Structure formats: structure tokens, C-alpha cells
Amino acid sequence: MASMSKKISSFFGAKDMTAGSPASCLIQFSVPLLIGNLAQQLYNTVDSIVVGKYVGDGALAAVGASGPLLNLLLVLFVGVSTGAGIMVSQYFGAKDQKLLSKTVGNAITLTLAAGLFMTVAGILTTRWFMAFLDTPADIYEMSCSYLTILFLGMVGCAYYNILSGILRGLGDSVMPLVFLLVACGLNIVLDLLFVAVFRMGVAGVAWATIIAQSISAVLCIVRLLRMTDVLRVTKETLKPDGALCKRLVMLGLPSGGTQAIFSMAALIVQSLTNSFGTTVIACNTVVMRVDGFAMMPNFSFGMAMTTFVGQNVGAGKMDRVVKGTKDGLKIGLGVSAVLVALILIFGRPLMHMFTSTQEVIDLSMKMMRVLSVGYIAMAVTQILSGTMRGAGDTMTPMWISIITTIIVRMPLAYLLAFLTRSEAAPVGDPIALFLSLLISWVIGATLTFLLYLRGGWKRKAMSVFPASANGGN
């Protein structure tokens, strides 16, 4: 009985990834993480399905047109989350409870400040940004309404994402999943209630999302406060520590900057997308929702690699880091190949979930065929970038993102649109939006692989945790 209790406690608690088979550790950690990421993606996907079916393609386009601005203003807590996750995994691996507790406390304080800032900034800039992006008049008001409500719930969203990242840094990927599944189920029920029953339109799905996210954030806070065997969150640990905050921000800034780059590029490309009209905007929304699910294994394995590498760097086991990275690549590439096959076979029924408009379904399927092969390239990028981040090298993935997004993707999208203009398509062929994305993914994977081989991330790890050099190779 005691043995069974110990196993259950181990399953739901923090996990030490510095021992055992690296592949087994990664799979055990990634599975609940993957399910959690899929559930997280359901938030926006259910929003899109509900408004597409119960309100119409215009509402579907409004939800999609709102995404780039929302993502741009989320970069502050992306940075805090990444920095906190790296530090937590490293201090946990080094068995330093004092610094671990102070890191978590400081992250909680910074999250509140970032969440309040984003709430105010988002509400004040929403209408201006949507006008700047030439959002079609027929979806402008719906887009603004949807975004404004989401920004009102930004603190809850920020806390869930950052606190779940901290829990994952401790090796606990199960409890964030449990909390997310509860919130996701609530989100689906509220979506249907607010839209199908109360006829609240896009405002209804926005309210459903922020209520569900706030509940998941509260559950994460309660979970952390109860993990007294691993860390202790007190008034003292909540007080900002200059050195800790600086390291947390410096580690997270490149990741936050990377997300900002992606978001700004998405804003610019969204402007190009808007010029194609409401039908293409709706198609883009559908493709990006399916893309979000297709990307989840890659993101999950990348996050798993960050935690795995962080703990093993802290424990001074660099040889284990290298072995784990090779195992992670094998797993990621295999899963991505299966996903590509599934998308090509079952893509059309997926599109039909969002809309009954045949033109939107046909165009969406055409675009998914273009993107599908790119998921294999993204497996390489995400897993190797996860290794670099776990080792404390967050700058290299940032520079790769700048090159692929700013130098490659954005100019290429506009160039291809210009080159494909015709009398039937005066703005160009919308395939330019997705072909440019595919090319940037392939270039990103190539650069990431080459820079991983150069080994700058190893030197970064050894400069912070010299004991890692003893296990290097």
C-alpha cells in the first residue's frame, strides 16, 4: 500500500529527470505536456468552431484577425515564463531549495506587474491597431469587442501560462494538464451557453475563455503553495530580488523578443492577409487552428527538452544532455512524419468542422498541403532550440527567429503575392502566405541544426554550472 502511494505521489509530483533512460524521461514528461498543449489549443479552436457554426464566416474571420495583436501583447509574460522555467529546472536539478523558492516568488510578482500592464496597453491600443491592419469593415467591431474582453482577463491568462511553466520546470507536467482539462471543459460549456443559448456572438466566446483561464490560474497557484517539500512561497520570496530578477529577465528576454518578432511579423502578414478579403481571412483562421494542433507535438518536445536539459545541466551531466537530445530528435521526427500523413488523409473533414462554406474548405485544404511537410522541419527547430534554452543559451534561437521571420518570411510573402498577381487575383495568389512560411521553416531548421553542432550552448551551460564540464563530451 505504501509502495502504491509512493508511485501515485511520484506521478503527480515534481520529477527528477537526471536519472533513468533519457528517452523514457522525455516520453513520460511529454505525454501529459502534449495533451495539455492540445487542450490549450482547444481554447481558440472551440471559439472558432462555435462562432463559425452559430454566427457565421464573418465572426470566424473576426476571431482570426484578432490573433496577431493579442500575441504581440503577450510577449511580456512569455519572457517571464521562459526565464522562470529555465531557472527553476536548473535550481531544481542543483537541489538548491532557497534559490528555487526565491525564483518562483519573484516570478509571481513579475507576472502580476506584466499582466496589469498588458491589460491596460491592450485595451488602449485595440481599435487603433485593428484599423491600422485594414481590418475589413464587416468584421472590425466584432474583432475589437473580442480583443477588449480578452485583455480584461489578461492577468489570469498570464498567471496560468507562467505558473504552469514553473510546474513543468519542476518536472510536473501532470497537474498543469489536469487543471487545463478542467478549464478546457468549462470553456466549451460556456462557449455553447453564451453563443448558442444567450446569442452573445464573439463576445460570448471571449468571456468563456477568460473565465476558464482564470480558474486554471487559481488551481496552479494552489498547487505551488502546497509543494512545501520542494519549495516555499512566502512574503520574503515574493519581494523582488535585483540579481534574480535580472537573470530571470535576461534569460527570458530573448524568448520574449522572439515571440515579439513573430507577433510583429504576423501583424504585417495579417495586413497582407486582410487585403485578400474576408474569405481568405476565414481560410487563414481555419488553417492556423489546425496548424496549432499539428505544431503541438513539436512545441511539447521542445518544452520537454528545455526542462530535461536544465535539470541535467544543473546536475552537471552534460553527456546525458547530448544523449537526451539525440533521443528527442528521433521521437520528434517520428511523430511529425505520422502527423503529416494524417493531415494529408483527414485534412478535409477537419476543415469542415469550422465552416460549411465549400470555397473556404477547398482553399484551406490547399494551404494545409503546402504547410504539412514543414512540420518535420519544425521538429528539428523546436527540439534543438529546447536544448539550447535549457542550457541557458536563449540568444541563438532568437537570432534564428529574426533571420527566418524578418529577413525571409515577411519579404517573401509580399514578393510571392506580387509575382502571382493577375486579372483574376489582383492582390496575388493567397498561396504566397503559406509558401513563404514553409520556406522560412526549412531555413530555420537548417540554421538551428548547424548552430547546435557548433556547441555554443554547451559553453554557455558550463559558464554558469562549471560542474557540467565534467560530464561533457
N, C-alpha and C positions, 0 to 999 in steps of 0.2 A: 504493500500500500504506500509506504514511504517512497519507494522507488518510482511508482506511478506519479505521485505528487511532485517529485523532483523533475520528472520528464515534462509534466504539464507546465511547471514553473519555468523550466528552461525554454520551452516552446514560445511562451508568451512574454519572456523577459529579454533583457539585453543579451546579445550573443557575442562570444569571443571568437573572432574569425582568424586568430593567429595560430590555430592548431587544426589538424584534420586535413582531409583532401580539399585542395583549393576549389576544384570543380564542384564537389559536394556542397561546400560552404556557399559558393556563388548561386547554385541552383536553389538551395534551401532558402537563402535570403531573397533571391529574385522572384520566386513564385508568388509569395504574398505581395511583394512590391509590384509585380506586373498586374496582378488582379486589382490592386489598389489604384494603379495608374489608369487601368481600363475603366474602373469605376469613376475616377476623377474626370476622365474624358466624357463620361456619360452626362455630366452636368450640362455642358454646352450642347452635346448631341441631342439629348432629350429636349432641351429648349428648342432646337432647330426642328426636330421631328414634330413636336406638338404645335408650334406656330405654323409650320409648313402645311400640316394636315388640317388644323382647325381654323387658321386665319388666312393663309394663302402664300403664294410665292413672294409677294411684296414683303411680308413680315419675315419670311425666311431670309430674304436679302438684307433686311434691316439688321437682323441679328448678326449676320456675317460681316456686314460693313462696319459694325461696331468693334470687331475684334482687334484690329491693329492698334487703335488708340488705347484700348484697355490694356493690352500687352505692354505698350510703351510706358504706361504709368505704373506697371507692376515691377519695374526693374529694381526699385529700391529694396524690396524685400527678397527679390531673387538673389541680390548680392549678400544681404544679411544671412539668408538661408544657406547659401553655398559656403560662406566663411565659417558659419557656426557648425555646419555639418563636418567640414574638414577638421576643425579644431577639436570637436567633440570626439570624432573617431580616433584622432591621434592621441589625445589625452587619455581616452578610454584604453587604448592599446598600451599606453605607457603606465597605466594604473595610477594616475595622478588625480585623486578624487577632488582635491582642493581646487586645482585649476579647471577641472571639468565642471564643477559646480558654479564657479565664477563665470565661466564662458556661457553656460546656459542662462544664468541670471542676467548677464549683460545683453544676451541676445533677446531675451524677453523685453527688456527695457527699450532697446533699439527698435524692436518691432512695433511697439506702441507709437513711438515717435514717427516712424516711417509710415505706418498705417494712417495716422491722423493727417500727415502731410499729403498723402496721396488722395485722401478723401476730399480735402479742400481743393487741391490742384485739379483733380478730375472734374469736379462739379463746375469749377470756374472756366475750364477750357473746352468742355464737351462741344458746345454749339459752334464755337469758333473753328475747332478742328474739323468737325463734320462738314462745315461749309467750305473750309479750305480744301478738303478732299473731293470737292464737287460731287458730294453725295446726291443722287437723284432726288428731285423734289418729292416724288411719291413715297419715299421711304425716310426722308430726312427727320421728320418729327418722331417717328417710331424709333429710329436709331438713337436719337438724343434722349428720349424717355428711357429706353432700355439701359443706356450707359449711366445716366444720372442715378438711377436706383441702385445699380451695381456698385457705384462709388460710395453710396451711403453705407454699404456693408463691407467696405474695404478692410476695416480693422479685423473683422472675423476671418476674412479670406487670408489676410497676411499671417495671422496667428496660426491658422491651420497649416498653411504651407511651410512655415518656418519651424513650428514645433514638431510636425511630422518628420521634417528633415533632421531635427535633432534626435528624435527617437530612432531614426534609421542609422544615424551616426553611432548610436549605442548598439547597433546590431539588431534592434527590434523593428522588424518590418511587418509583424503580425498585428499588433494593436492599432497602428495607424490604418491598416486595412479594415479592421473591424469597425472603427469609428467612421471611416469613409463609406463603408457599405450601409451603415445605419443612415448617414446623412444623404446618401445617394437615393436610398429607398424613399426617404422623406421628400426629397426633391422631386421625384417622379410623381408621387401622390399629390404634392402641392401644385406642380405644373398642370396636371389634369384638372384639379379642383379650380384653380384660379383662371385657367384659359377655357376649358371645355364647359365648366359649370357657371363660373362667375363672369365669363366673357371679358376678361381684363386685358387680352391681347398680349403684346410683348412685355408690357409692364408686369403682367402676372408671372411670366417665367423668370423675370429679373428678381421679383420679390421671393419666389420659391428658392432661387439659387442662394441668395444672401442669408435667408433663414437657415437653410440646410448647412451652409458653410460655417455659420456662427456656432451651430450646435456641435459640429465636428471639432471646432477650435476649443470649445469648453471641455470636451472629452479629452483632448490632448493635454490640456493644462492639468486636469485632474490626474491623468496618468503620470505625468512628470513629477507632480508633487508627492505621489505615492512611491516613487522609486528611491526610497531612502537608503536602500542597500548599495546603490550605485552613486547617487549624488544627493545633495540637499540644497533646495532653493529657499533662501532666507532673505530677509531685508538687506543683509550685508552683501549677498551675492548680486542683488538687483541694482546696487549702487554702481554707476558707470566707473570702470577701471580704465584709465587712459591707455595703458600699454595693451591690455586685452582688446579693447575696442578698436585700437589702431590696427592690430594684427587681424582681427576679425574682418574689418573693413578692407584692408589691403588684400586679404585672401579672397574676399567676396567681390571686390570691385571689378576685377577682370570679367567674372561671370556675369555680374550685373551689367557691365559695359557691353558684353557680348549680346545679352538679351536686348539691351537698348539699341544696339546696331541692327539686330534682327527686326526689332519693332519699328524703327525708323525706316528701314528698307521696306518693310511690309506696308507702312503708311504710303510711301512713294509708289510702290507697286499697286496698292489699293486704289490710288488715284488713277492709274492706268486701267485697272480692272473696271472702275466705275465708268470710264469713258466708253466701255463696250456695251453698257446698258444693264437694265435690271435682270434680264435672263442670264447673262454671263456672271453677274454678281451672285445670283442664286446658285448657278452651277459651281462657282468657286467655293461658296459656302458648303455645299454638299461634299465636294472633293476634299476640302480641308477637314471636314468632320471625319470622313473615312480615313484620311491621311493621319489624323490624330490617333486613331486606333492602330493603324499599321505601324506607326512610329513607337508605340508604347513599349514593345519588347526591347528596342534599341535604347530608349531612354532608361528603362528599368535596369538593363545590364550595365549601362554606363553609370548609373547611380550606385549599383551594387559594387562595381569596380572601385568607385571612389571610397566607399566605406571599407571594403576589403583592403585596399592599398593603404588607406590612412591608418588602420589598426596595425597592419604589419610593418609599416614604416615606424610607427611609434614603438613597436616591439623590437625593432632592429632586425627584421627578417626580409632583407631585400631579395634574396634568392627566391623566397616564397612569392614575392610580388611579381617577379618575372614569370614564374610558373603559372600563377593565377591569371595573369594577363593572356597567356597563350591559351589557357583553358577557356577563358571568357570569349576570346575571338572564335574559337571552334563552336561554342554554344550559340553565340550571336549570329554567326554566318549561317548556321544550320537552320535556326528558327526563321531568319529573314527569307531564306530560299523557300521554305514552306509557305510563308505568308504571301510571297509574290505569286505563287501558284494558286493559292486560294482567292486572291484578289482577281486574278485573270479569269478564274472559273465562276466565281459567285459575285462578281462586282455589280452586275446589273440589278439583281434583287436588293442589294444594299442601297443602291441609288433610289430604288422605288420606295424605300422606307421614308424618304424625306419629301417626295413630291410625286404627283401623278402626271405631271406635265412631261410628255414624251420628249419634247425638244431638250428640256433640262436633263433628263435621264441619259439621252444619247450623247450629249456633249460632255456630261460628267464622266461617262464611261470611257470616252475617247481620251480625256485628260488623265484618268487613272492608269490607262495603259502606258502612257508616256512616263508617268512617275514611278511605276511599280518596280522597275529594275533598280532605281535609285536607293531603295530600302536596303539592298545588300551593301552598297557603298556606305550608307549611313551607319550600318552596324560597325564597320571599321572605325569610323569617326567617333562615334559615341563611346565605344569601349576603350579605345586608346586615349581619348580625352579624359575619360573617367580615371584611368590610371594616372595621367599627368596631374589632374586636380587632387587626387588622393595623396600624391607625393608633395603637394604644395605648389606645384607649377601651374598656376591658373592663367598665366600670361600667354603661353603658347597657344592654347585653344582660342583665346581671344583674338590673337593676331590672325590665326587661320580664318576665323569667322569674318574678320574685317575684309580680308582678301577675297573670300568667296562670295560675300554678300555685297559689299560696296563696289569692289573692282570688277567682279564677274557678273553676279546675278542681275543687279539693277540695270546697268547699261545694256546688258544682253537682252533683257526683256523688252526694253524700248526699241533696241535695234531690230530685233526679230519682228516686232509689231510693225515697225516702219517698212521693213523689207517685204512684208506679206500684205501690204495694203493693196486693195483692188476696188473696182467699182462696186462689187457686192459687199466688200468688207472695207469701208473707208478708213477705219481706225486700225485695221490689220486683223490677222488671224489670232483668236484668243489662245491658240496653242502656244504662242510665244510666252505666255505667263508660266506655263508648266515645263516647257522645254528648257528655258533658262534656269529653272530651279533644278532640274535633273543634272544639267551640265555643272552647275555650281556644287552639287553634292559629290559628284565624281572627282572634281578637282580638290575639294576639301578632304576627301578620304585619302587621296594620294599624298597631299601635303602632310596630313596627320601621321600617316604611316612612316614617311621619310624622317620627320622630326622625332618621332618616337624612337626610331633606330639610332638617331644621333645621341640620345641619352641625356639631354639637358635636365629632364625631370628627375633623373637619378641624383645628379649633383645637387639639385635643389633640396631633395629629401635629406641627403647626407649633411647639408649645411645646417639644417635645423635639428636633426636627430643623428649625430655622428655615429651612434651605435649601429645605424643601418649599414654603414660601410663594411661592418664585419660579416654581413650576410650578402654582400654584393657579388656580382659576377660580371 
